[in-house]
Every structure is written in C-alpha cells, then in structure tokens.
Amino acid sequence: MNSATSSASPVSGPWWRELTGYHWFVFLIAAFGWMFDCFDQQIFTNSRSITMQDLMPQADTLTQVKFGTWATSIFIVGWATGGLIFGSIGDKWGRAKTMAVTILVYAVCTGLSGFAKSWSMFAIFRFLTGAGVGGEFAVGAALLAEVMPDRARPHALGSLQALSAIGNILAALSLGVVVPGDKLGWGWRGLYYLGALPALIAVFVFARLKEPERWVAAKAAAAQAQAMDKFGRISDLFTDARWRRHTLVGLGLAIAGQIGLWGVGFYTPELIDSAIPTVEKQTRPKMEAILSAGSLDAHVAAVGALDEKEKRKYANFLARISRGGGKADAIRELNTPLTSDRKEEIRGLLDKAVTDDEKTRLKSIGGILQQIGAFLGISCFTALAARRGRRVSFLIALVLAWGSLIWAFSTFSRPAQIWYLWPIIGFCVFAPFGGYAIYFPELFPTRLRTTGTSFCYNVGRYVTAFGVFLLGPLAQAAQGLTAMPGFRLAAMLMASSYLLGIIALIWAPETVNKPLAEDEKAFAH
C-alpha cells in the first residue's frame, strides 16, 4: 500500500515510526518541490531592489520600490491564477501528474526571468512563474495529507512547510555568492538561472509517484455514481453550508498571513535600503571633501569632482535628510552649500554607510537569519497545533507576527540589529504558514481537497496582490509626514492585516485528532 487512511494509529512513539519507505519518498518529493518553490520566491524578494536598480537605473528609489511592488503584485496574481487552475485540475486529473506539471512550469519560467531586458518582460515571466508556484503548494499538501497516516499527518505537513525554509536559506546564500562582483559576479540574473534546476524533479514525479489510494477510491466511487463532475467543482465550496464556512475561514486566515508576509515581511531588503545608505570606498573621501567645504566655490569644486554615479549617490544622501524631498529635487540641489545641521546629518549617514557589495551581503545574512527563524517558527507552530489544537496556535501566531513587524519597521536603524530582529520576524511571520499546510487540507473532502486548499491560499493572493500594489502609493503618500521614511509607515499600516485572521478564528472549526473530512453524500444517487 502507498497510503494510510485509518483514523486510529496502533503505533506508539514518534510519529515517523509509522512511515514506510514510500511515505518517505512522497514526503521528500513534496518537500523538494515546495523547497525550490520557496527558493524562487526568495531569490525574487532578496534581489528585487537590485533587479529594479538594474532594469530602471535612472529612476529614484521610491519609483524603483513602486515598480518592485508592481512586479510583486503581478507575481502574486500569477500565483493565484495558476493556483486556482491547477487546484481544480489536481482534484480532477490527479495529484501526482498535476504536481509534475506545476514544477516544470515554475522552473522553466524562473530561468527565463533571468533573460529579461526590461521591467515589462521581467513582469511577464514573473506572472508565468507564479502560475506554476501557485499550483504546486495545494497539490503537494493534498498529496501528502492523503498519503500519510492520520497521526503523522500534521507533523509531516508542518515539516513540509518548515523545510521550505531550507529553500529560502539557499536563496539567501546564493544572493551573497552569486551576485557580488568580488564573488561569482553573475549578478541577479544568475540567481534565476539556478532557479531553473528544479525541472529535474518533475522527471522523478512522472516516473515513480502514484496517486493516493484515498483519491483513487473516491474517484472510483464517483464514477460508479456517475458523479465525476463533482470533483474539483469550485461552486461546491459555496453551495454546501459546511464547506462554505470552511472556505471563508481559510480565506480569512490566508489573506491575513499573506499580506503580512508579502506586503511587509518580505520587504526586509527594502527596510535595509531605507536605513543603511551606500557609498563606495573611493567615493567616501570625495564626500568628506564636500562636508569640509567652507565656501560656495569649495563646495561646487568638491561636487564637481564626483562622476555621474557618485553624484547620484550624493543626491541619495540629500534625499534622505530632506523630508518630503525626492531624488530629483536633491539632484537640483547638488551645488547648494550645506548648512551645519545638514552636514551633521550627512556625516551621521556616512558613518553607517556601507559599500553596495557589503549591503548585498548584509541582505544575504539577514535572509539566512530570517529563514532560520522561519524554520523554528513553523516547527513550533506544528508542535503546538498537534498538542493544543489549530485555533489557539493560529491566534498566538497571528498576534506575534503583527507585533514583530511593528517592532522591526519602527526601530531598525543599524546593521547590527539584523542579528536579532530578522530571526524574530522570520519566526513570527512564517509561523502561520505552517498552519496553512496542516489546516487547509483538513477543511475539505477528497473531491474538493486541492480545490478548496488552493482557493483559500490563492484567492487570498488576489487580495494580497492588491494590498502589495498599495504599498508603493501608500509609501509615497506617507513620505514627509514624519521623520520616518514613508515606506516604513506604509508597511506598519499594512501589518494590521493580521486582525482579519484573528476575527476569522471565531468561526474556525477545530480539527485536531480528527480524520480528514469526507463527503460521501456527494456521490449518493
């Protein structure tokens, strides 16, 4: 047998003792598929600001952030669209076949993203990549839920989500090795070429993975009852009161966590950009000369010694100390002498400034720390959910995620803070995602399992895409209202999305120690 469907477990001791060799094979295939899904997501978020700087070199920082958020929204819309399509196909066509196709789609389109020559071309490939990524999660989670013994199911699904942090850590390591000029020097494009490798996993899926016995049996029962059309029918999520309630609860939880992650938590590279300026070693003495200039002529001469790239750097410093002023305004003020107060402000920025390569490595280290926290957060959620239940675990996770983002985005100002803030962000913001992997497949019957899981996860992404799209305009509107950058104020406002998930828990069913939901009446004559 390649699956276990009994509701009671005769085996005592650790949950993994119940697993056969085939159970482990399914777990590893699903884990590797989702791990490289997350690798793709993370190379995108970690290198997004670098990519926008390369594709839009003449734009100011806020414009680059805005187009970066648009690319993120397009990626998420592709994720949601592909998720809905492949989720329904997964119930109708089978889990194994569908998962192989989704892996192939996202891997190939990830590689193509590295060939983009413009923002629009990059956005198109991001949409297509998202379509494959969106389908893989729901199909992989349903496959694992149906194959695993009941007692092992939450642990296996939670471990699947926790191991995704390995893909994120690999992405962060790749950022520090592949991009900097003093390492491999492949730039951001090299990250996407690496992301094409998971296409090889699809070969193993096609070759050895079998459909779960639970799905095969349900499919046979539907064929006998001439009810094949009931598999993967999205309308059934709303025509039955039970599945409608479960769908709305799952949707509320998904929207809360995904806006928190994609709209705020994945903008830690931009948070570093907002707090830590960059200046190259050869430019630093020239900047010092500007600060030392005691007359208009000396100031103009010092600015004139800068090349065009260095002038843009200096303009960025001016923009940082000018409330409400953009980079364009700062460029027009290049030859305006600095007051003593502005000199002190720029000197303070210069003291904590790093080189571009040093900042890239800082983002890489931050990404690794965040994903170590993510692994621990998802693992803790899994243990708590198996022992105390899904509802209380979600409540604790959502409150902690909200608080961690407010804390980080309101206080981060020095590179050393990433050593404790980034792991805390990762722990808290990723913890609810362990719940999605465990809880969503438990909410729906076999005939609707990938459809329902995908609907909650991916319709939530449509809302998330709109929320992320608002980040850029919100940041621009908030710029200059306080001394804090508008981007950070906007991110803190968006973190309130977690309140929606907390409200949804009022109607959430508890599924701990219960078998997977079934719907035998659907096949009755």
Secondary structure, DSSP 8 states (H G I E B T S, - for coil): ------SS----S-GGGG--HHHHHHHHHHHHHHHHHHHHHHHHHHHHHHHHHHHSTTS-HHHHHHHHHHHHHHHHHHHHHHHHHHHHHHHHH-HHHHHHHHHHHHHHHHHHHTT--SHHHHHHHHHHHHHHHHHHHHHHHHHHHHHS-TTTHHHHHHHHHHHHHHHHHHHHHHHHHHSSTTTT--HHHHHHHHTTTTHHHHHHHHHH----HHHHHHHHHHHHTT-GGGTT-TTHHHHSHHHHHHHHHHHHHHHHHHHHHHTTGGGHHHHHHHH--B--TTTHHHHHHHHH--SHHHHHHHHHTS-HHHHHHHHHHHHHHSTT--HHHHHHTTTS---HHHHHHHHHHHHH-B-HHHHHHHHHHHHHHHHHHHHHHHHHHHHHHHHH-HHHHHHHHHHHHHHHHHHHHHH--SGGGHHHHHHHHHHHHHHHHHHHHHHGGGGS-GGGHHHHHHHHHHHHHHHHHHHHHHHHHHHHHHTTTSSS-HHHHHHHHHGGGHHHHHHHGGG----TT------GGGG--
